[in-house]
Every structure is written in C-alpha cells, then in structure tokens.
Amino acid sequence: MKAYVDIDDVLARTIESLIDLLDETHGRRVDVEAVEHFDLEKSFDLGEAEIFAFMERAHADEALERIEPVHEGVRMLAEWAEEGFEVHLVTGRPPASNAASRRWLVRHGVA
C-alpha cells in the first residue's frame, strides 16, 4: 500500500516557522489558529511585493533548515514504513529548495 505525506505541517512545523519569520521581517505575529488561508498574503496581511520577498526568504536554505519537526508525524511515518507502506513525500516547495529540504529530512530521521 502507498502513502503520500506532505512535508509541511505534517512532518515540519512550517506555519510556526513562517510566523516567526513574519515577526523577524515585519515585526508582527499572528496566532496559528488565525491562519485560515493557504494564501499567506491574506493570512499575514502582506502586499504583493511583500509576499514575494517574504516567500523568497522563507524558502532560503537557512529558513528551511531551522524548521522544527512534528515529532508525532515523523514517528508515524516510521511506523508506516515498518508496516510495509510505500511512503512518498510530497511538497509544494519550489525546486530550488530540494537540497535544503533533503538535509532537513535526513537530520530529522525521515530520509
């Protein structure tokens, strides 16, 4: 049996990291529960130019590699693999982030 698992917010605490980045770059925070849209321009109240610059920074190697893992998700993935599932990781991250994403996966015991 196959299982397809998203990296962001399943294995990696991406939204919390993005909120931290919002604080670093714009001096404000939002509650995780207030993020109701995948469209971070809306959720973070950023303009078009701001969201472009923000996402560029969010996909930088340094930003990606400091994201904390979702320990329960990582543990469950390992259990599924032990049970014989063919696990495939999926992401909407841009291709330029592949190397940093792979390092993150290795460091957290996912790959």
NORPELIN-V802876 format. One record per run of one state. SS is the DSSP state (a for helix, b for strand, c for the rest). FROM is the first residue (numbers start at 1). TO is the last residue. If there is no record, write none. Layout:
BEGIN
SS_FROM_TO ; SS_FROM_TO
END
This chain:
BEGIN
c_1_1 ; b_2_6 ; c_7_7 ; b_8_8 ; c_9_11 ; b_12_12 ; c_13_13 ; a_14_26 ; c_27_31 ; a_32_34 ; c_35_39 ; a_40_43 ; c_44_47 ; a_48_58 ; c_59_60 ; a_61_65 ; c_66_68 ; b_69_69 ; c_70_70 ; a_71_82 ; c_83_85 ; b_86_90 ; c_91_94 ; a_95_107 ; c_108_111
END
